[in-house]
Amino acid sequence: MRVAAVQLEARLADVEANLAACERLADEAAAAGAEWIALPEFFTTGIAFDDRLADAALPPDGAATQLLIELATRHGGYVGGSFLCRDADGHVRNAYILAGPGGGVCGRHDKDLPTMWENAFYVGGDPADDGVMEVGEITVGAAVCWELMRTQTVRRLQGRVDLVMAGSAWWSVPQWPLAGRLEGPNRDTATTVAEKFAAYVGAPVVHAAHCAEIDCALPWMPVRYRGHLEGGAVIADAGGAVLARRDRDEGPGIVVADVTLGRRPPSATAPDRFWLHKRGPLAAAMWNVQRLHGRRWYRRHVAA
């Protein structure tokens, strides 16, 4: 099966421009023969700590979902990605929607836990949501950004899925004194997380990504964040071998590869802990501080 992953240079909070860019790139992927196309996390908005995102969520049946359905129908394939989605209960979630050629939605998965400043813009998903979608004779698993970092994601998908559709919006460590040296390990984790996850789960992974620059405020900090989104678009087989990669420095575009769908015994054993990979001291601190700040900010500015 030929699959494709999109690498997007999103305009922050510019939904119309980002949908147009996703359409162009998905059309390019389909022209290259891709039957499954992955868009990244936050494909409608990008991500940063920016007030404009408070009003950027779309309804479940809004423009983002309609684009996914239109693309899947136009090309006779499957297209998936996640976006800020305001549900009928008034809460915003990071919803991964997969559309199919029949003109409808094949499944939805809400990201389990917001990452750092993301807590300001959406709430976590239902713990019972396993992200497993039955699509004809194929079982698909959805994994969104730092879900690729957690052993609980391996547990819910390992041995159960024939393909993992994934997408990230993974930011760099800012080049502050003493902090800049942490970017190397962070970049390495972002770059290899998709293929390592494939080896843990025992299924091919199609991972879409962003490559935009970010300049925004930092919660409860007197300095601004200046960095970029990284990790790259990656397609890996069920054993974790990389079949195609587009580094962030290559800019927006696509990667395409032929994969063998199907589950196999994992070639790597997940560690017996919460995190699959070490986060480092700065990421651990920011995880807790920004979660506390973000939940308060969400209640004041986003929750209906």
N, C-alpha and C positions, 0 to 999 in steps of 0.2 A: 504494500500500500504506500502510495506517495503522500508525504505529509510536509507541511510547511510551518515555520514559526516566523512571526513578524517582529522586527525591531523598530520601535516607534520613537520619533523625536517629538513628543507631545508639546503643545502650547498649553501652559498651565491654565486650567479652568475654562478653556475655549472649546466647548463641547462640539460646536459646529465644525470648526477647523479640524479637530481630532477625528471626528467621524469621517470626514472627507479623506483624511490621510489614511485611515484604516481601510476605507473602501478601495483606494488606489492600490495599496499594498496587497490586500486580499485578492484583488483582480489580477495583480501580477503573479501571485502565488498560484492561482487557479490556471492562469495561462501557461505556467510551468508544469502543469499536470497534477497539482496537489488536490487530493480529495478530502483531507483534513487540514484545517488552517487554524492555528492558535494565535490569538491576539493577546497582548500583555494585560497584566493587572492595571486597573485604572485607565483603560484605553480611551475613555471619554474625557479625562481631565488631567492626566499626569498626577503627580503628588508632591507636595511640599507643605510646610506649615504656613498656610495662606488663607486669610479670611474668605476669599472668593469661593473656596471649596464648600463652605457651609451652605451655599445655595446652588450647588452644581449637581446634586443628586437627581436622578431620573426615575420615573415610575417603572415598575416591572415590565409593563407593556409599552414603554416609551421608545424614544428614538434609537437608543442603543440596541434594544432587543429587536426592534424592527429592522435595523441594519443587519444584524446577525441572520435573521430569517431571510431577508432579501438576498444576501450574499450566498447563503446555503442553497436557496432555491435557484438562483441564477446559475450557479456553477454545479449543481447536482451533487453537493458534498456536505461537509460538516464544518461549522465555524463556531469557535468559542472564545470567550474572554470575560474578564470581570470588570465591574464598574460600580460606582456609588449609586445604590438603589434605595429609594425611599418607598417603604412598603405601606400597606393600608393601615398598619398600626401606628404610623407616624415615625418609626425608627428607620434609620439608614443602615444598610448592610453592604458589605463588599461581596456582591453577588456574581458568581461565575455562571454564565448562561451558555448552554450548548444548543445550537440550532441545527436542524437537519434538512435534507432536501425535500421532505414532505410538506414544507411550509409552516413548520411549527417548532416549538421548543422541545428538545429531547430530555432536558434535565437542568437542574439548578443546584449549585452548592454555594453556601455562604461561608466565607473564610472564618476559621474558628476564633482567632484572636487578633485584634488589631496590633500592629507593630509600632511601638514608640509613639510619635506624634500622630499617627493614624487614629489613635484613640479619640482625638478631637473631632473626627468626622464620621465615625460609624461604630456600631456595636458588634460584638462577636456573634457567631452563628450558634445554632442549637447544637449541643453536644451529641444529639442523636443523628445529626446530619453527617453521613459517612462519605458523601461525595461520590458515591458509586451510581453510575447511570447505565441502564440497559438500553443498548442501541441495536436493535435487531439481534444478530448473533454475536455482537461484540459488546463487551462490558468495558466501560470507560471510567476512569477515576479522574477527579479534578483535584489539583493541588495549587494553592495560591501563595507565592512568595515564601515567607518564613514558615509556612506549613511544610515546605521542603526541608526545614531545619529541625523538625520535631519528630520524635519517635512515635508519637500518637498517630501521625499521618501514615507512617509505615505500617503500623498495626491495622489501620482501617483499610489499607489498600493491598497489602502484601498477599499474593496468592489469589486475589479476587478479580484483578483487572487485566485486560489485554492491551491497554494503552493508557498512558497518563497524559492528560492535557493540562499544561501548567503555564503560569505567567508570573512575572515579577516586576516590581518597581523598587529596586534595591539601591539605596544611596551610599555614597562614599563617606569615609571619615574625613572631616575637615582638616585642613593643613594648619592646625594650631601647634604652638610649641608643645612638645611632649606627646601630642596626640597624633601628629602626622605619621609617625612610624607605625601606627596601628593600621594604616590604610593598606599596607601590603598584605597582611593576613586577611583583612576584610575583603579585599579584591580577589584574593585566591579562593576564598570560600564562595563568594558570589559567582565566580567563573566556573567552578567545578561542582556546584551544588546539584545541578540537574542530572549530570551523569552518575554521580554518587547515589542519588536517590533512585535512579533506574536500577542500579545494582542491588540496593536494599530491597526494592519492591519486586524485582524480577519481571519488569514490563518496560517497553519503550517509553521514553519521555519526550514530548514535544514542548519546548519551553520558549515562550516569547518574552521580550524584554524591552526596556527603554534605554535611551542614550542621551537624554536632554541634560543641560546644565541647570543647577538650582541655586537661587539666591533668595533666602527668606529669613524671617525672624526665627528665633529659637525660644521655645517655651521656658519661662522663668530664667532666662539667661540675658546678660547685658550685651552679648555679641551676636552677630548674624551668622547664619549657616551659609557657606559657599562651597558647593561641591557639584556632584553630578550623579546621574543614575548609571548603573553599570551591571555587569554580569554576562551580558551578551545573549543573543538568541542561539539556542542549542537544540540539536536533535541527537538523542542517544538511543542505542539499542538496549535490549533487555538485560544485557550483561554489563552495561555501563560504558561501552565503547562509543566515542563521539563520531557520529556520521556526518555532521555538518555544524559549523559554528560561524557566527558573525560577531566579532568583537565590537565593543561600544565605539572604538575609534574609527570603525568603518562607517558609522552613521546609520541613518534609517535604511531599511531594506528588508530582505527576506533570506531565509535559508530553506533549502528543499532537500529532502532525502527520501529514499525508499526504505521502509522498515518492515520487518516481519511482525505482524500483530500476534499476540498470544502471551500467556503467562508462562514463566519458567521458575524453577527453584532459584531463590536469590543467590547471587554470587558474593554478597557481603552480608555480614551479620550486624544488625543495628545494636548500638551500645545500650546497656540497661540504665538509662537515665532519661531525663526530659528532653534534652537537646542532643541532636545528632552530631553537631559540630560545636566546638568551643566558640563562644562569642567574644571573649576578651573583656577586660575590665570596663572600658568606656561604654561598650554596647550594653553590658549588664546594668551599669548605672543609669544610662539613658532609658533603658527599657522600663525601669521602675519609676524614675522621676517623671518621664513624659506620659506614662500610663496614668499616674495620679493627676497630673495637670490636665491631660486630654479628656478624662472622664468628666471632670468638672466643666471644662470648656464646652464639651458636647452638650451637657445638660442645659447650659445657658444659651448656646448659640445655634444648635442644630436640631435637637429633639423637638418634635412638634408638640 
